[in-house]
Amino acid sequence: MNFYYGSIDDDGAAKIAEELGRNATVETLLLGGNQIGDAGAARLAGALRENTTLKTLTLNHSNITDEGAAQLLEGLRANTTLTTLFLYGNPTSDALEQPMLELVQQNKEDPAAAQARAEAAAGAVAVPPAETPPLTGGAAAAGAAGGAAGAVAAASATAALGAGAATAAAVAVAAGSSGGAAAGSSSTSRSRSSSSSSSDDEEDDAARA
């Protein structure tokens, strides 16, 4: 598709990028000599992440600065098919242009490496969760001491409860014994008093006779 000097601005680039993202047939896209700008470059970068057929892209003299170039660089990291890229005539730095050209070259010369790179850029490479390291040294000693202290505290509490229950039982038994003894003593006294009263009555009857 040839849009050279087609008066395309960032809005026009956004529409082209939208179609490019889902297109599976276009291999060449010529956009040189337009006013695509950084906003348009950002939209094209998103399309490069999705597209799997485009091989040639020209963006020369498209009013793209380092801001737009940085977006294109990120988009190219996830792309494996683009093998030709023209960027000359834009106010971009070599620090951004050179990495982009290297990625395009890798797509052309080393497809396997490009695929691995694209998968990593897209987050397809799973990162295993970090394992919790075992306690060592002072941390392990502190953990063991804490566990031992907890066990001692629990044993002490249990022993205290047992001692309290035993003490309560002993008090109850003592109280019961004491109450029983007192009751027996009272009964004996009442018996003796009754006997003494009977004897006195008999003596009075004998005296009257």
DRENDO-1510 file (C-alpha; in Angstrom, 1 decimal, always signed):
<recs>
REC; n; res; u; v; w
REC; 1; MET; +0.0; +0.0; +0.0 .
REC; 2; ASN; +1.5; +3.3; -1.1 .
REC; 3; PHE; +0.6; +6.5; +0.8 .
REC; 4; TYR; +3.7; +8.5; -0.1 .
REC; 5; TYR; +3.1; +12.2; +0.5 .
REC; 6; GLY; -0.6; +11.6; +0.9 .
REC; 7; SER; -1.2; +14.4; +3.5 .
REC; 8; ILE; -1.8; +11.8; +6.2 .
REC; 9; ASP; -1.8; +13.3; +9.7 .
REC; 10; ASP; -1.9; +11.5; +13.1 .
REC; 11; ASP; -5.6; +10.8; +12.8 .
REC; 12; GLY; -5.2; +9.2; +9.4 .
REC; 13; ALA; -2.3; +7.2; +10.7 .
REC; 14; ALA; -4.5; +6.0; +13.6 .
REC; 15; LYS; -7.1; +4.7; +11.1 .
REC; 16; ILE; -4.4; +2.9; +9.0 .
REC; 17; ALA; -2.9; +1.4; +12.2 .
REC; 18; GLU; -6.3; +0.1; +13.2 .
REC; 19; GLU; -6.7; -1.8; +9.9 .
REC; 20; LEU; -3.1; -2.9; +10.0 .
REC; 21; GLY; -3.5; -4.5; +13.4 .
REC; 22; ARG; -6.1; -7.0; +12.0 .
REC; 23; ASN; -4.8; -7.3; +8.4 .
REC; 24; ALA; -3.3; -10.6; +7.3 .
REC; 25; THR; -2.3; -9.9; +3.7 .
REC; 26; VAL; -0.5; -6.5; +3.4 .
REC; 27; GLU; +3.3; -6.9; +3.3 .
REC; 28; THR; +4.3; -3.3; +2.3 .
REC; 29; LEU; +3.2; +0.0; +3.7 .
REC; 30; LEU; +4.7; +3.2; +2.4 .
REC; 31; LEU; +3.9; +6.2; +4.6 .
REC; 32; GLY; +6.9; +8.5; +3.9 .
REC; 33; GLY; +6.4; +12.2; +3.5 .
REC; 34; ASN; +3.4; +12.5; +5.7 .
REC; 35; GLN; +2.7; +14.4; +9.0 .
REC; 36; ILE; +2.2; +11.2; +11.1 .
REC; 37; GLY; +3.9; +12.7; +14.2 .
REC; 38; ASP; +4.5; +11.0; +17.5 .
REC; 39; ALA; +0.8; +10.2; +18.1 .
REC; 40; GLY; +0.5; +8.5; +14.8 .
REC; 41; ALA; +3.8; +6.6; +15.4 .
REC; 42; ALA; +2.4; +5.4; +18.8 .
REC; 43; ARG; -0.7; +3.9; +17.0 .
REC; 44; LEU; +1.5; +2.2; +14.4 .
REC; 45; ALA; +3.6; +0.8; +17.2 .
REC; 46; GLY; +0.5; -0.9; +18.6 .
REC; 47; ALA; -0.3; -2.3; +15.2 .
REC; 48; LEU; +3.2; -3.8; +14.8 .
REC; 49; ARG; +2.6; -5.8; +18.0 .
REC; 50; GLU; -0.4; -7.5; +16.4 .
REC; 51; ASN; +0.4; -7.7; +12.7 .
REC; 52; THR; +2.2; -10.9; +11.4 .
REC; 53; THR; +2.5; -10.2; +7.7 .
REC; 54; LEU; +4.0; -6.7; +7.2 .
REC; 55; LYS; +7.6; -6.9; +5.9 .
REC; 56; THR; +8.3; -3.3; +4.7 .
REC; 57; LEU; +7.4; +0.0; +6.4 .
REC; 58; THR; +8.6; +3.4; +5.4 .
REC; 59; LEU; +8.3; +6.3; +7.8 .
REC; 60; ASN; +10.9; +8.7; +6.4 .
REC; 61; HIS; +10.1; +12.4; +6.6 .
REC; 62; SER; +7.1; +11.8; +8.8 .
REC; 63; ASN; +7.7; +14.4; +11.6 .
REC; 64; ILE; +8.5; +11.7; +14.2 .
REC; 65; THR; +10.6; +12.7; +17.2 .
REC; 66; ASP; +12.3; +10.6; +19.9 .
REC; 67; GLU; +8.9; +10.3; +21.7 .
REC; 68; GLY; +7.3; +8.5; +18.8 .
REC; 69; ALA; +10.5; +6.5; +18.0 .
REC; 70; ALA; +10.5; +5.1; +21.6 .
REC; 71; GLN; +7.0; +3.8; +21.0 .
REC; 72; LEU; +8.0; +2.3; +17.7 .
REC; 73; LEU; +11.0; +0.6; +19.4 .
REC; 74; GLU; +8.7; -1.1; +21.9 .
REC; 75; GLY; +6.3; -2.2; +19.2 .
REC; 76; LEU; +9.1; -3.7; +17.2 .
REC; 77; ARG; +10.3; -5.8; +20.2 .
REC; 78; ALA; +7.1; -7.8; +19.8 .
REC; 79; ASN; +7.2; -8.0; +16.0 .
REC; 80; THR; +8.9; -10.9; +14.1 .
REC; 81; THR; +8.0; -10.2; +10.4 .
REC; 82; LEU; +9.2; -6.6; +9.6 .
REC; 83; THR; +12.5; -6.8; +7.7 .
REC; 84; THR; +12.8; -3.4; +6.1 .
REC; 85; LEU; +12.3; +0.0; +7.9 .
REC; 86; PHE; +13.0; +3.5; +6.6 .
REC; 87; LEU; +13.3; +6.3; +9.2 .
REC; 88; TYR; +15.6; +8.9; +7.7 .
REC; 89; GLY; +14.5; +12.5; +7.6 .
REC; 90; ASN; +12.9; +12.4; +11.1 .
REC; 91; PRO; +14.3; +14.4; +14.1 .
REC; 92; THR; +15.1; +11.2; +16.0 .
REC; 93; SER; +18.3; +10.2; +17.7 .
REC; 94; ASP; +20.6; +7.4; +16.7 .
REC; 95; ALA; +20.2; +6.0; +20.2 .
REC; 96; LEU; +16.6; +5.0; +19.2 .
REC; 97; GLU; +17.0; +4.5; +15.5 .
REC; 98; GLN; +19.9; +2.0; +15.8 .
REC; 99; PRO; +18.1; -0.4; +18.1 .
REC; 100; MET; +15.1; -0.4; +15.8 .
REC; 101; LEU; +17.2; -1.2; +12.8 .
REC; 102; GLU; +18.9; -4.0; +14.7 .
REC; 103; LEU; +15.6; -5.6; +15.6 .
REC; 104; VAL; +14.5; -5.5; +12.0 .
REC; 105; GLN; +17.8; -7.1; +11.0 .
REC; 106; GLN; +17.3; -9.8; +13.6 .
REC; 107; ASN; +13.8; -10.6; +12.1 .
REC; 108; LYS; +15.5; -11.1; +8.8 .
REC; 109; GLU; +18.6; -13.1; +9.8 .
REC; 110; ASP; +17.6; -15.0; +12.9 .
REC; 111; PRO; +13.9; -15.7; +13.0 .
REC; 112; ALA; +14.2; -18.1; +16.0 .
REC; 113; ALA; +15.9; -15.4; +18.2 .
REC; 114; ALA; +13.3; -12.9; +17.0 .
REC; 115; GLN; +10.5; -15.2; +18.0 .
REC; 116; ALA; +12.0; -15.7; +21.5 .
REC; 117; ARG; +12.4; -11.9; +21.8 .
REC; 118; ALA; +8.8; -11.2; +20.7 .
REC; 119; GLU; +7.4; -13.8; +23.2 .
REC; 120; ALA; +9.4; -12.2; +26.0 .
REC; 121; ALA; +8.3; -8.7; +25.0 .
REC; 122; ALA; +4.6; -9.9; +24.9 .
REC; 123; GLY; +4.9; -11.4; +28.4 .
REC; 124; ALA; +4.4; -15.0; +27.0 .
REC; 125; VAL; +7.4; -16.3; +29.0 .
REC; 126; ALA; +6.1; -17.4; +32.3 .
REC; 127; VAL; +8.1; -16.3; +35.4 .
REC; 128; PRO; +8.0; -18.9; +38.2 .
REC; 129; PRO; +6.9; -17.5; +41.5 .
REC; 130; ALA; +9.6; -16.8; +44.0 .
REC; 131; GLU; +10.0; -19.4; +46.7 .
REC; 132; THR; +10.1; -18.5; +50.4 .
REC; 133; PRO; +13.6; -19.2; +51.6 .
REC; 134; PRO; +14.0; -21.4; +54.7 .
REC; 135; LEU; +14.9; -19.8; +58.0 .
REC; 136; THR; +18.6; -20.0; +58.8 .
REC; 137; GLY; +20.9; -18.9; +61.5 .
REC; 138; GLY; +19.5; -16.3; +63.9 .
REC; 139; ALA; +16.0; -16.4; +62.3 .
REC; 140; ALA; +15.8; -20.2; +62.7 .
REC; 141; ALA; +17.0; -20.0; +66.3 .
REC; 142; ALA; +14.4; -17.2; +67.0 .
REC; 143; GLY; +11.7; -19.3; +65.5 .
REC; 144; ALA; +12.7; -22.4; +67.6 .
REC; 145; ALA; +12.9; -20.3; +70.8 .
REC; 146; GLY; +9.5; -18.8; +70.1 .
REC; 147; GLY; +8.0; -22.3; +69.6 .
REC; 148; ALA; +9.6; -23.6; +72.8 .
REC; 149; ALA; +8.4; -20.6; +74.8 .
REC; 150; GLY; +4.9; -21.2; +73.5 .
REC; 151; ALA; +5.0; -24.9; +74.5 .
REC; 152; VAL; +6.3; -24.0; +78.0 .
REC; 153; ALA; +3.6; -21.4; +78.5 .
REC; 154; ALA; +0.9; -23.8; +77.4 .
REC; 155; ALA; +2.2; -26.5; +79.8 .
REC; 156; SER; +2.4; -24.0; +82.7 .
REC; 157; ALA; -1.2; -22.9; +82.0 .
REC; 158; THR; -2.4; -26.5; +82.0 .
REC; 159; ALA; -0.5; -27.3; +85.2 .
REC; 160; ALA; -1.9; -24.2; +86.9 .
REC; 161; LEU; -5.5; -25.2; +85.9 .
REC; 162; GLY; -4.9; -28.7; +87.1 .
REC; 163; ALA; -3.5; -27.5; +90.5 .
REC; 164; GLY; -6.4; -25.1; +90.9 .
REC; 165; ALA; -8.9; -27.9; +90.3 .
REC; 166; ALA; -7.1; -30.2; +92.7 .
REC; 167; THR; -7.0; -27.5; +95.4 .
REC; 168; ALA; -10.7; -26.8; +94.9 .
REC; 169; ALA; -11.5; -30.5; +95.2 .
REC; 170; ALA; -9.5; -30.8; +98.4 .
REC; 171; VAL; -11.2; -27.8; +99.9 .
REC; 172; ALA; -14.6; -29.3; +99.1 .
REC; 173; VAL; -13.7; -32.6; +100.7 .
REC; 174; ALA; -12.3; -30.9; +103.8 .
REC; 175; ALA; -15.5; -28.8; +104.1 .
REC; 176; GLY; -17.6; -31.9; +103.7 .
REC; 177; SER; -15.7; -33.8; +106.4 .
REC; 178; SER; -15.8; -30.9; +108.8 .
REC; 179; GLY; -19.5; -30.5; +108.2 .
REC; 180; GLY; -20.1; -34.2; +108.8 .
REC; 181; ALA; -18.1; -34.1; +112.1 .
REC; 182; ALA; -20.0; -31.1; +113.3 .
REC; 183; ALA; -23.3; -32.8; +112.5 .
REC; 184; GLY; -22.3; -36.0; +114.4 .
REC; 185; SER; -21.2; -34.0; +117.5 .
REC; 186; SER; -24.5; -32.1; +117.5 .
REC; 187; SER; -26.5; -35.4; +117.3 .
REC; 188; THR; -24.5; -36.9; +120.2 .
REC; 189; SER; -25.2; -33.9; +122.4 .
REC; 190; ARG; -28.9; -34.1; +121.7 .
REC; 191; SER; -28.9; -37.8; +122.6 .
REC; 192; ARG; -27.1; -37.2; +125.9 .
REC; 193; SER; -29.4; -34.4; +126.8 .
REC; 194; SER; -32.5; -36.6; +126.2 .
REC; 195; SER; -31.0; -39.4; +128.3 .
REC; 196; SER; -30.3; -37.1; +131.2 .
REC; 197; SER; -33.9; -35.7; +131.1 .
REC; 198; SER; -35.3; -39.3; +131.3 .
REC; 199; SER; -33.2; -40.1; +134.3 .
REC; 200; ASP; -34.4; -37.0; +136.2 .
REC; 201; ASP; -38.0; -37.9; +135.5 .
REC; 202; GLU; -37.6; -41.4; +136.9 .
REC; 203; GLU; -36.0; -40.1; +140.1 .
REC; 204; ASP; -38.9; -37.7; +140.6 .
REC; 205; ASP; -41.5; -40.5; +140.2 .
REC; 206; ALA; -39.6; -42.7; +142.8 .
REC; 207; ALA; -39.6; -39.9; +145.4 .
REC; 208; ARG; -43.4; -39.3; +145.0 .
REC; 209; ALA; -44.0; -43.1; +145.7 .
</recs>
